[in-house]
């Protein structure tokens, strides 16, 4: 799979309820917005980079070729952002990552693509660490757009609920707990701060 066949999508469209409504992607880590760390890691892995965002779109636009706004109103969750991107996707593949994972592995896309090559019956590939899955770190084919739209139209919003309807290839990253550590509260910044010197290292 060539990088030019892949569009990277950073998921930054949430309401930030657990952070008092703050726009999580714009929270700063070592003087840079979290989304900028994720963009720097994801951009080399895709031919183009998009950001899913529902506010502060002008700020996000400076970091990507396109900002995708949810078609469903009211912050309906990350699947709404993925569906909006799939609806206008111009490449065969979509590589997704939340905006608050600054240690994103440099080989995320390549390893997910290899898993799909090895598992031709899989619908998509997702990342995991040794303890749990990280389903928003995913490589999805464009043809999943219709199935996701059907799930959302039926009232589904749960990422794991949607995955239960699919056959994912799961790729375990040995240091995934660190690589996919994310920001759920401002206190978590203390955990993520060393990311500047170690992003994307040791992912195998």
C-alpha positions as CSV (number, residue, x, y, z in Angstrom):
1,X,0.0,0.0,0.0
2,X,1.4,3.3,-1.1
3,X,1.2,6.4,1.2
4,X,-0.5,8.2,-1.6
5,X,-3.4,5.8,-1.4
6,X,-4.0,6.8,2.2
7,X,-5.7,9.9,3.7
8,X,-4.8,10.6,7.3
9,X,-7.6,11.8,9.6
10,X,-7.0,13.3,13.0
11,X,-10.1,13.1,15.2
12,X,-10.5,16.4,17.0
13,X,-14.2,16.9,16.9
14,X,-15.2,16.1,20.4
15,X,-17.0,18.3,23.0
16,X,-14.2,17.8,25.6
17,X,-16.8,17.1,28.3
18,X,-14.2,15.5,30.6
19,X,-12.0,18.6,30.3
20,X,-14.7,21.2,31.1
21,X,-15.5,21.8,27.4
22,X,-11.9,22.7,26.4
23,X,-11.0,21.8,22.8
24,X,-8.6,18.9,23.5
25,X,-6.6,19.1,20.3
26,X,-5.6,22.7,21.1
27,X,-4.4,22.0,24.7
28,X,-0.6,22.6,24.6
29,X,2.1,20.1,25.3
30,X,5.6,21.5,25.5
31,X,4.4,24.7,23.9
32,X,2.6,23.0,20.9
33,X,-1.0,22.0,20.6
34,X,-1.6,18.3,21.0
35,X,-3.0,18.1,17.5
36,X,0.3,19.5,16.1
37,X,2.2,16.5,17.6
38,X,-0.2,14.1,16.1
39,X,-0.1,15.8,12.8
40,X,3.7,15.7,12.7
41,X,3.6,11.9,13.3
42,X,0.7,11.1,10.9
43,X,1.6,13.3,8.0
44,X,4.6,11.1,6.7
45,X,2.3,8.1,6.7
46,X,-0.4,9.5,4.4
47,X,-0.5,11.3,1.1
48,X,-2.8,13.9,2.5
49,X,-3.8,15.0,6.0
50,X,-7.3,15.9,7.2
51,X,-8.6,17.0,10.6
52,X,-12.1,16.2,11.9
53,X,-13.2,19.3,14.0
54,X,-16.4,21.0,14.9
55,X,-15.0,24.3,16.3
56,X,-11.9,26.4,16.0
57,X,-11.7,25.2,12.4
58,X,-9.5,28.1,11.3
59,X,-6.8,27.1,13.7
60,X,-7.0,23.4,12.7
61,X,-6.9,24.4,9.0
62,X,-3.3,25.6,9.4
63,X,-2.2,22.0,10.2
64,X,-3.9,20.0,7.4
65,X,-5.1,20.1,3.8
66,X,-8.7,20.0,4.9
67,X,-11.0,20.3,8.0
68,X,-13.9,17.9,8.0
69,X,-17.0,19.0,10.0
70,X,-19.5,16.4,11.2
71,X,-22.7,16.1,9.2
72,X,-24.5,15.0,12.4
73,X,-25.2,17.9,14.8
74,X,-24.5,17.8,18.5
75,X,-21.1,16.1,18.9
76,X,-22.2,12.6,18.1
77,X,-18.8,11.0,18.7
78,X,-15.8,10.0,16.7
79,X,-17.7,7.7,14.3
80,X,-19.6,10.8,13.1
81,X,-16.2,12.3,12.2
82,X,-15.0,9.2,10.5
83,X,-18.3,8.9,8.5
84,X,-18.0,12.5,7.4
85,X,-14.5,11.9,6.1
86,X,-15.4,8.6,4.4
87,X,-18.3,10.4,2.6
88,X,-15.8,12.7,0.7
89,X,-12.8,10.4,0.7
90,X,-10.8,10.4,-2.6
91,X,-8.3,7.7,-1.7
92,X,-8.8,4.0,-1.1
93,X,-7.8,4.1,2.5
94,X,-8.4,6.2,5.7
95,X,-5.9,6.2,8.5
96,X,-7.3,7.6,11.7
97,X,-6.0,8.7,15.1
98,X,-7.3,10.8,18.0
99,X,-5.8,14.2,18.3
100,X,-4.4,13.6,21.8
101,X,-1.9,10.8,21.1
102,X,1.4,12.7,20.6
103,X,3.5,9.5,20.8
104,X,1.9,8.0,17.7
105,X,4.1,5.3,16.2
106,X,5.9,6.2,13.0
107,X,5.0,2.8,11.5
108,X,1.3,2.8,12.5
109,X,0.0,2.9,9.0
110,X,2.5,0.4,7.6
111,X,1.8,-2.2,10.2
112,X,-1.9,-1.8,9.9
113,X,-1.6,-2.2,6.2
114,X,0.5,-5.3,6.6
115,X,-2.1,-6.8,8.8
116,X,-4.8,-6.3,6.2
117,X,-2.5,-7.9,3.5
118,X,-2.0,-10.9,5.8
119,X,-5.8,-11.1,6.7
120,X,-7.6,-10.5,3.4
121,X,-11.0,-11.3,5.0
122,X,-10.6,-8.5,7.6
123,X,-12.8,-5.4,7.2
124,X,-10.3,-3.0,8.7
125,X,-7.2,-3.0,10.9
126,X,-6.9,-1.5,14.4
127,X,-4.1,-1.1,16.9
128,X,-3.8,-2.6,20.4
129,X,-1.4,-2.8,23.2
130,X,-0.8,-5.9,25.3
131,X,-3.9,-5.3,27.4
132,X,-6.5,-3.6,25.2
133,X,-7.5,-2.4,21.8
134,X,-7.3,1.1,20.6
135,X,-10.0,1.1,17.9
136,X,-9.7,4.7,16.8
137,X,-6.1,4.1,15.6
138,X,-7.4,2.3,12.5
139,X,-6.9,1.8,8.8
140,X,-10.3,1.6,7.0
141,X,-11.1,1.0,3.4
142,X,-13.3,3.6,1.6
143,X,-16.0,1.0,1.0
144,X,-16.9,0.9,4.7
145,X,-18.7,4.2,4.3
146,X,-22.1,2.7,3.6
147,X,-21.9,0.3,6.5
148,X,-20.9,3.1,8.9
149,X,-23.7,5.3,7.6
150,X,-26.2,2.5,8.2
151,X,-24.9,2.0,11.7
152,X,-25.2,5.7,12.5
153,X,-28.6,6.0,10.9
154,X,-29.8,3.2,13.2
155,X,-28.8,5.2,16.2
156,X,-25.5,3.6,16.8
157,X,-22.7,5.7,18.3
158,X,-20.4,3.3,20.1
159,X,-17.1,2.6,18.4
160,X,-16.9,-0.9,20.0
161,X,-20.5,-1.6,19.1
162,X,-19.7,-0.9,15.5
163,X,-16.6,-3.1,15.6
164,X,-18.7,-5.9,16.9
165,X,-20.4,-5.9,13.5
166,X,-17.1,-6.1,11.7
167,X,-14.1,-8.4,11.4
168,X,-11.0,-6.3,12.4
169,X,-7.4,-7.3,12.1
170,X,-5.7,-6.4,15.4
171,X,-2.1,-5.3,15.5
172,X,-0.4,-5.4,18.9
173,X,2.3,-2.8,19.5
174,X,4.5,-3.9,22.4
175,X,4.8,-0.4,23.8
176,X,1.3,0.5,22.8
177,X,0.3,1.6,26.3
178,X,2.8,4.4,25.9
179,X,2.4,5.0,22.2
180,X,-1.4,5.4,22.4
181,X,-1.5,7.1,25.8
182,X,-4.1,9.9,25.5
183,X,-5.3,13.0,27.4
184,X,-8.5,12.5,29.4
185,X,-7.9,15.3,31.9
186,X,-5.4,18.2,32.3
187,X,-3.7,16.1,34.9
188,X,-2.7,13.6,32.2
189,X,-0.4,16.3,30.7
190,X,2.2,15.3,33.3
191,X,2.2,11.8,31.9
192,X,2.4,12.9,28.3
193,X,5.0,15.7,28.7
194,X,8.1,13.4,27.9
195,X,6.5,12.9,24.4
196,X,8.7,15.5,22.8
197,X,11.8,13.4,23.1
198,X,10.3,10.0,22.5
199,X,7.4,10.2,20.0
200,X,7.1,7.2,17.8
201,X,10.1,5.3,19.2
202,X,10.2,1.6,20.1
203,X,6.8,0.7,18.6
204,X,7.7,-2.8,17.6
